[in-house]
């Protein structure tokens, strides 16, 4: 008699200081997107993956700082010139 066991690898809860991620899955292959809290700026592409080794591949962080929109800035400069 043969038994086939399907092993599911999980990364465990994801802690994201000064930010949140979408979703609640922790299994291998899961992709989350990091969004920073107000007053914090995203450093990196914001993508976090649960790898096959059971570890989160975190290459993005939320650093303290002020964000601004370049488009907003340029729009205001153009308005002042006119």
C-alpha positions as CSV (number, residue, x, y, z in Angstrom):
1,X,0.0,0.0,0.0
2,X,1.3,3.5,-0.9
3,X,0.4,6.8,0.6
4,X,1.0,10.1,-1.0
5,X,1.6,13.0,1.3
6,X,1.3,16.5,0.1
7,X,3.4,18.8,2.2
8,X,2.4,22.4,2.4
9,X,5.2,24.8,3.3
10,X,4.2,28.0,5.1
11,X,6.1,31.1,6.0
12,X,4.2,32.0,9.1
13,X,2.7,35.4,10.0
14,X,4.2,38.3,8.2
15,X,5.3,41.3,10.4
16,X,5.5,44.6,8.5
17,X,6.5,47.5,10.8
18,X,5.0,50.8,9.8
19,X,2.9,49.2,7.0
20,X,0.3,46.6,6.0
21,X,0.0,43.9,3.4
22,X,-2.9,42.5,1.4
23,X,-4.1,39.0,2.0
24,X,-3.8,36.5,4.8
25,X,-2.2,33.4,3.2
26,X,1.1,32.1,4.4
27,X,1.8,29.3,2.0
28,X,4.7,28.9,-0.4
29,X,4.1,31.0,-3.6
30,X,2.0,33.6,-1.9
31,X,2.7,37.2,-3.0
32,X,1.8,40.1,-0.9
33,X,2.0,43.9,-1.6
34,X,3.3,46.2,1.1
35,X,1.5,49.6,1.7
36,X,3.1,52.0,4.1
37,X,1.4,53.9,6.9
38,X,0.9,57.6,6.8
39,X,4.3,59.4,7.3
40,X,6.3,56.5,5.9
41,X,7.8,56.0,2.5
42,X,8.1,52.7,0.6
43,X,11.7,51.6,0.0
44,X,11.7,48.9,-2.8
45,X,9.0,47.6,-5.1
46,X,6.6,46.6,-2.3
47,X,6.4,42.9,-3.3
48,X,6.9,40.3,-0.6
49,X,7.0,36.6,-1.5
50,X,6.7,33.4,0.6
51,X,9.5,31.2,-0.7
52,X,9.7,27.4,-0.9
53,X,12.1,27.4,2.0
54,X,9.4,28.7,4.4
55,X,10.9,32.2,4.6
56,X,9.4,35.5,3.5
57,X,11.5,37.2,0.8
58,X,11.3,40.8,2.1
59,X,13.2,43.3,0.0
60,X,10.9,46.3,0.8
61,X,10.5,48.4,3.9
62,X,8.6,51.4,5.1
63,X,11.0,54.2,6.2
64,X,10.1,57.3,8.0
65,X,9.8,60.3,5.7
66,X,7.5,62.5,3.8
67,X,6.1,61.5,0.4
68,X,5.1,64.0,-2.2
69,X,3.9,63.8,-5.8
70,X,6.2,65.0,-8.5
71,X,3.2,65.6,-10.7
72,X,1.6,67.8,-8.0
73,X,4.8,69.7,-7.6
74,X,5.2,70.4,-11.3
75,X,1.6,71.3,-11.7
76,X,1.9,74.0,-9.0
77,X,5.1,75.3,-10.5
78,X,3.4,75.7,-13.9
79,X,0.4,77.5,-12.2
80,X,2.8,80.0,-10.6
81,X,4.6,80.8,-13.9
82,X,1.3,81.5,-15.6
